[in-house]
Every structure is written in structure tokens, then in C-alpha cells.
Amino acid sequence: GKTTFFNLLLGKYEYQGKIKSSVQFDYFPYVIADKNRLTEEILFEICPFAERWEIIRELSYLEVHEDVILNPFSILSGGEQTKVLLAALFLNDEHFLLIDEPTNHLDMESITALNEGMKKYKGIVLFSSHDHQLTQTVANRIIDIKQDRIVDREITYDEYLEIG
């Protein structure tokens, strides 16, 4: 249901009603058509207004060595690919980010780096995750979608679990 909801926001499915947004939605994980291209080319395609130094800065926040951008995307590990794409996502700070299960393919050290990266991000992020630690650390409001209503609360995940 969460991925379907994100796809509705992105306009990928027909629906009744209207979704209005004054900003562009960006969905994570990005789909990379040709993984044999250099990682740097892929990053500049995803975030065309980013400077090289900004890409390197974001990669360092996620504990990725800058040399990965000189390699084909296909030879990066699953965790490196995830972190490279997250770095690109964080560079699109004027977009409304939709992040679906960002901790997939990440080890504990990388999840910690992701937590820190998401806390530094200045824009709006709507994310879905089964990772309790990430949700508790990063979320500052919970949107509970029921069949007949949406409840939006400015509470932590642990507070949400307490009230059910």
C-alpha cells in the first residue's frame, strides 16, 4: 500500500480527486536504465544543478568514498548504489522527497550514516520504512492512513506506538 500511495502522488495511476503540489516529487529508489554508465554521469542526470563538490560532500555524509563516481554504477555494491542514489536525492533539496524503504541493502554503519544524512536534509521527506530505529530517529510527524481517514500527528514513532 505504501508504494502504491507514492505512485498515486507521482501520477502513475488513475484516481478520483486531485493531488496538488507546488513542488516536484522525487521518488527513491531511482530507476537506472543503463547501470553500465559512470556513476558520475548518473548523478549529474538525476541532479543536473549540483556541483561536483556538492556530490562529494553528500557522499561523504553517507560514508562513501568519492572515487565511486569514477566507476560504472554496475560494479558498485548494493549498499554503495543505495547510498549514491540517496546522495543524489538529498541534492534535490527543492523537491518533495518520497523515499520507499531506504535501508534496503544497507549494513548497520550505513543505516547510521543515512540517519545522519536525513536529519541534515532541509526539505520535506515522506518516507516509508520497516526500520524502527530510522523511523524513531528521523520522523517528526506520523501520517496514519486508514481506509476512511488520514490522521497527521506531530509525534515520534514511539509516541505513536503508545497511543495505537
N, C-alpha and C positions, 0 to 999 in steps of 0.2 A: 503493500500500500504506500510506503514512503516514496519509493522510486516512481510509482505511478503519480503521486501528488506532485513530485518535482517535474515530471514530464508534462503534467497539466499546466503548471506555471510557465514552462518553456513553450507552450503552444503546440506540443506534439500530438495531442489527442483532441478530438472534438468534444465539446461540453456545452452545457447551458449556462448562461450568465456571462459575466465579464471579469477579467482579471486586469487591473490597471496598475501600471508601474511607471515611475518617472526615470528609472534606471534600467540598465541592461542586466539580465540574468546571465550568470556564468555557471555551468554545471561541471562538477567534478565527480568522477574522473573524466577528463577529456578523452575523446576518441582520436587516436593517432592512426591515420590511414597508412602511412608508409613509415614503419619503425626503423627502416634502414637508413633514414636521413640522419644527419648530425643532430645531436641533441640541441645544440645552439640554434640551428635553423628552426626546429620545432618550437623552441621557447620564443623566438622572435615572431613566429607566426601567431602564437597564442597571445602574446602581449607585445604588439608591434610598437608601442610607445615607450617601452622600457629601454633603459640604457644598460650596457653590458655590466657596469659596476653594480647596478641595482640587482641584476640577476645573480651575480656572485654574492652580494650581500644576503639575499633571500636564501640562497643555497647554504651559506654559512650558518644562518639561523637554524636550518634544518640538519646541520652537521653533514653536509655533502661537500666533498672537495670540488673546487672549481674546475678541475681538469675533466670532469664528466661531460662538460658541454662540448668538448672536442671529440667525443666518441659517438659512434652511431647509437641511437636510442635503444636499438635491439639488443646490444650487448650489456646494457645496464641490468643489474639485478632487479627483481620485482620491487624491492624496497626503495632502491635508487630511483626507479621510474616513478614510483608514487611520490617521492619527495621532490623530484624535479618538477612534476606537474603541480604539486602543491605550491612550490615556489612561484611558478608562473601565475597560479591562481591568486596568490597574495599580491602580486604586482598589479593586478587589475582592480585597484582599490576603489574605483568609482562604480564598480559593478556590484550587484546584489548576488552574493555567492550562495550557491546551492551545493552543499557537499554531502555526498552519499557514502557512508562508511569509509571515512578517511584513514582508519587504522588498518585496513586490509593490507597485507603483505609487509607490515612494519614490525620490527622487533621492539622490545621494551625501551631501549635507548632512543629509538626513532620516534616512538609514541611520545616520550617526554619532550623531544625536540618539537614535535607537532603541537603539543600543548602550548609550549612557549611561543611558537610561531602564530598560533591562533589568538593567543592573548595580546600579541603585539599588533594584530591586524586592526586597522581603524574603521573599516567599513562594516556593512551588515552581512552576517552569515546566518543562513538557515542550514542546519546540518542534522543528519540522522546518524545514529550510532548505537551499536550494542555495547560499546565500551563505556562502562560505568565511570571509570576514572576520568576519561576525556570529558564526558558529559558533565560530571561534577566540577571539574576544574575550569572548563571553558564557558559553559552555558550560564547566562544571567537571566534567562527567562525560558519558560517551558510553554510550548503550544501543544495542547492536548486536543486532538481531532477525534471527535466522536461521530457516530452516524448522523446525529441530528444537530450538532453544535460544535463550535470551536471555542475552547477556553484558553485564554492567554494570561499567563501569570508571571510576574517578575519575582521568581523564587529560584533557589538552587534545585538541582535534581534530587538531592537528599530530602529537602523540604517537600518536594512534590511527592516523593515516595511515602512520606509520613502521612500526608492528607489523603492519599489514594486518589 
